[in-house]
Amino acid sequence: MTVQALLLIVGAYLLGSVPAAYIAARWFKKVDIRQYGTGNVGASNLMRLTSVWRVIPVVIFDLGKGVIVVWLARLLGMDVVVQVLAGLAAIIGHNWSVFLKFSGGRGVLTALGVVTALSPWLGLTSLVIAFSLAPWHHLSLGVLVVVTVLPTFSWFLPHIFGIERPLPVTLGFVAVFLVVVIRRLTVPPSALATTATRKQLLVNRLLFDRDIRDRQTWLDRKQTEQERERASR
């Protein structure tokens, strides 16, 4: 691998590390988004804190992080392997941001940007699959379905999705799956985690990206924790 490729991958990680939702919450509300809602540094938590109009630039930026690094690698004439590695570096940067002491979001939008840059049709398919469960408040489950089937689609249906070199792209999608799952399973446990068994906690995190099944209680958990803290003073 060339020095140029290594610099691009490092740059992709740093770009991915820019926490747009955190910055927007600080800018518009003067608060740390990690202390509100689910505590997640992402667009969905920001929307509950501000408004859809303030979330749109964050969505575009987080998507763009994935698209830009892959596109730049391609523009510089770099191999698809480097394109995939740069995309992965951006996702990892979003999830474990150097600017937030290696915490961050879930990398869903950035991953979608990477997939779209590698295969626009596969990116569109991923979007449809993920949001097909959104009306039932199961977007996290839809995301898990997407990252699970991506390697299958890229390996067995490369011509349909315009993928010229299935092997490195498929391996990259396997890595995306692992990054998403590892991020879900390694988030520090909340106070609500004690209400579930270890098996329940594992299933809840893997499928729904939360410690408990009750969605509304999970969404309000930071507010509840703050109220309990004020009451104990």
C-alpha positions as CSV (number, residue, x, y, z in Angstrom):
1,M,0.0,0.0,0.0
2,T,1.3,3.4,-0.9
3,V,1.9,6.4,1.4
4,Q,-0.8,8.2,-0.5
5,A,-3.3,5.5,0.2
6,L,-2.3,5.4,3.9
7,L,-2.7,9.1,4.2
8,L,-6.1,8.9,2.6
9,I,-7.3,6.2,5.0
10,V,-6.1,8.2,8.0
11,G,-7.8,11.3,6.6
12,A,-11.0,9.2,6.1
13,Y,-10.9,8.3,9.8
14,L,-10.4,11.9,10.9
15,L,-13.2,13.1,8.6
16,G,-15.5,10.3,9.9
17,S,-14.6,11.4,13.5
18,V,-16.1,14.8,13.0
19,P,-19.3,14.5,15.2
20,A,-21.8,16.6,13.3
21,A,-24.7,15.8,15.6
22,Y,-22.7,16.7,18.7
23,I,-21.6,20.0,17.1
24,A,-25.2,20.8,16.0
25,A,-26.5,20.2,19.5
26,R,-23.8,22.4,21.0
27,W,-24.5,25.1,18.4
28,F,-28.3,25.2,18.5
29,K,-29.1,24.1,22.1
30,K,-25.8,24.6,24.0
31,V,-26.0,21.1,25.3
32,D,-24.1,17.8,25.1
33,I,-26.3,15.5,23.0
34,R,-24.8,12.5,25.0
35,Q,-26.8,13.7,28.0
36,Y,-30.2,13.7,26.2
37,G,-32.6,11.2,24.7
38,T,-30.8,7.9,24.1
39,G,-27.4,9.5,24.6
40,N,-26.5,8.5,21.0
41,V,-24.4,10.9,19.0
42,G,-26.5,10.6,15.8
43,A,-29.1,12.3,13.6
44,S,-32.1,10.4,15.1
45,N,-31.3,11.6,18.7
46,L,-30.6,15.1,17.4
47,M,-34.0,15.2,15.8
48,R,-35.7,14.5,19.1
49,L,-33.7,17.4,20.6
50,T,-34.0,20.0,17.9
51,S,-36.0,19.9,14.6
52,V,-35.9,18.1,11.3
53,W,-34.6,21.3,9.5
54,R,-31.5,21.3,11.8
55,V,-31.0,17.6,11.3
56,I,-31.0,17.7,7.5
57,P,-27.4,19.2,7.3
58,V,-26.2,16.6,9.7
59,V,-27.7,13.8,7.7
60,I,-26.1,15.1,4.5
61,F,-22.8,15.5,6.2
62,D,-22.8,12.0,7.8
63,L,-23.8,10.5,4.5
64,G,-21.3,12.6,2.6
65,K,-18.4,11.4,4.8
66,G,-18.9,7.9,3.4
67,V,-19.4,9.0,-0.1
68,I,-16.5,11.5,-0.3
69,V,-13.7,9.2,0.9
70,V,-14.7,6.4,-1.5
71,W,-15.1,8.9,-4.4
72,L,-11.8,10.6,-3.6
73,A,-9.9,7.3,-3.6
74,R,-11.5,6.5,-7.0
75,L,-10.7,9.9,-8.3
76,L,-7.0,9.4,-7.3
77,G,-7.0,6.1,-9.3
78,M,-6.7,3.9,-6.2
79,D,-7.8,0.3,-6.2
80,V,-11.2,-0.8,-4.9
81,V,-9.5,-2.3,-1.9
82,V,-8.3,1.2,-0.9
83,Q,-11.8,2.6,-1.6
84,V,-13.3,0.0,0.8
85,L,-10.6,0.6,3.5
86,A,-11.2,4.3,3.3
87,G,-14.9,3.8,3.7
88,L,-14.4,1.5,6.7
89,A,-12.1,4.1,8.2
90,A,-14.8,6.8,7.9
91,I,-17.4,4.5,9.6
92,I,-14.9,3.6,12.4
93,G,-14.2,7.3,12.9
94,H,-17.8,8.1,13.2
95,N,-18.4,5.3,15.8
96,W,-15.2,5.8,17.7
97,S,-14.4,9.5,17.2
98,V,-11.0,10.8,18.3
99,F,-12.7,14.1,19.1
100,L,-15.1,12.5,21.6
101,K,-12.6,10.3,23.4
102,F,-13.3,7.4,21.1
103,S,-17.1,7.4,21.6
104,G,-19.6,8.3,18.9
105,G,-22.6,7.3,16.9
106,R,-23.6,4.1,15.2
107,G,-22.2,4.9,11.8
108,V,-25.4,4.0,9.9
109,L,-25.6,7.1,7.6
110,T,-21.8,7.0,7.0
111,A,-22.1,3.3,6.1
112,L,-25.0,4.0,3.8
113,G,-22.8,6.6,2.1
114,V,-20.0,4.1,1.6
115,V,-22.3,1.4,0.2
116,T,-23.9,4.0,-2.2
117,A,-20.5,5.2,-3.4
118,L,-19.4,1.6,-4.1
119,S,-22.8,0.6,-5.7
120,P,-25.6,3.2,-6.1
121,W,-28.2,0.5,-6.7
122,L,-27.1,-1.4,-3.6
123,G,-27.3,1.8,-1.6
124,L,-30.8,2.5,-2.8
125,T,-31.8,-1.1,-2.0
126,S,-30.3,-0.8,1.5
127,L,-32.2,2.4,2.1
128,V,-35.5,0.8,1.1
129,I,-34.9,-2.4,3.2
130,A,-33.9,-0.4,6.3
131,F,-36.8,2.1,6.2
132,S,-39.4,-0.6,5.4
133,L,-39.4,-1.3,9.2
134,A,-39.4,2.3,10.2
135,P,-43.2,2.7,10.4
136,W,-43.1,0.0,13.2
137,H,-40.3,1.8,15.0
138,H,-37.8,-0.9,14.1
139,L,-35.3,1.0,12.0
140,S,-32.4,-0.5,14.1
141,L,-33.7,-3.9,13.1
142,G,-33.9,-2.9,9.5
143,V,-30.3,-1.7,9.6
144,L,-29.2,-5.0,11.1
145,V,-31.0,-6.8,8.2
146,V,-29.3,-4.6,5.7
147,V,-25.7,-5.1,7.0
148,T,-26.4,-8.9,7.2
149,V,-27.6,-9.3,3.6
150,L,-25.1,-6.8,2.0
151,P,-22.3,-9.4,1.6
152,T,-24.8,-11.9,0.1
153,F,-26.0,-9.3,-2.5
154,S,-22.5,-8.2,-3.5
155,W,-21.2,-11.8,-3.8
156,F,-24.1,-13.5,-5.6
157,L,-25.6,-10.6,-7.5
158,P,-22.6,-8.4,-8.4
159,H,-23.8,-7.7,-12.0
160,I,-27.2,-6.6,-10.9
161,F,-25.7,-4.1,-8.5
162,G,-22.8,-3.0,-10.8
163,I,-20.0,-4.4,-8.7
164,E,-17.0,-5.3,-10.9
165,R,-14.8,-6.9,-8.2
166,P,-17.1,-8.8,-5.8
167,L,-14.4,-10.2,-3.5
168,P,-13.0,-7.0,-1.9
169,V,-16.4,-5.4,-1.8
170,T,-18.0,-8.4,-0.1
171,L,-15.2,-8.6,2.4
172,G,-15.6,-4.9,3.1
173,F,-19.3,-5.4,3.7
174,V,-18.5,-8.3,6.1
175,A,-16.3,-5.8,7.9
176,V,-19.2,-3.2,8.0
177,F,-21.4,-5.9,9.5
178,L,-18.8,-6.6,12.2
179,V,-18.3,-2.9,12.9
180,V,-22.1,-2.3,13.4
181,V,-22.5,-5.3,15.6
182,I,-19.4,-4.6,17.7
183,R,-20.5,-1.0,18.2
184,R,-24.0,-2.1,19.4
185,L,-22.6,-4.8,21.8
186,T,-19.8,-2.7,23.3
187,V,-21.7,0.4,24.3
188,P,-21.3,1.0,28.1
189,P,-24.4,-0.4,29.9
190,S,-27.0,2.0,31.0
191,A,-28.7,2.0,34.4
192,L,-31.6,0.2,32.7
193,A,-29.4,-2.7,31.7
194,T,-29.8,-4.1,35.2
195,T,-33.5,-4.8,34.5
196,A,-32.6,-7.4,31.8
197,T,-30.8,-10.7,31.9
198,R,-27.5,-11.1,30.1
199,K,-29.2,-13.0,27.3
200,Q,-32.0,-10.4,27.0
201,L,-29.4,-7.6,27.0
202,L,-27.5,-9.2,24.2
203,V,-30.7,-9.8,22.1
204,N,-32.0,-6.2,22.7
205,R,-28.7,-4.7,21.7
206,L,-28.2,-6.8,18.7
207,L,-31.7,-6.5,17.3
208,F,-32.9,-3.1,18.6
209,D,-29.7,-1.3,19.6
210,R,-30.9,-0.6,23.1
211,D,-30.7,-2.3,26.5
212,I,-34.4,-2.9,27.0
213,R,-37.4,-3.8,24.8
214,D,-39.5,-0.8,25.9
215,R,-38.7,1.8,23.2
216,Q,-40.2,4.9,24.8
217,T,-38.6,4.2,28.2
218,W,-35.2,3.9,26.4
219,L,-35.8,7.2,24.4
220,D,-36.5,9.0,27.6
221,R,-33.8,7.4,29.7
222,K,-31.4,10.3,29.9
223,Q,-34.2,12.7,31.1
224,T,-35.3,10.1,33.7
225,E,-31.7,9.7,34.9
226,Q,-31.4,13.5,35.3
227,E,-34.7,13.8,37.2
228,R,-33.6,11.0,39.6
229,E,-30.3,12.8,40.1
230,R,-32.0,16.1,40.9
231,A,-34.4,14.3,43.3
232,S,-31.5,12.7,45.2
233,R,-29.8,16.0,45.9
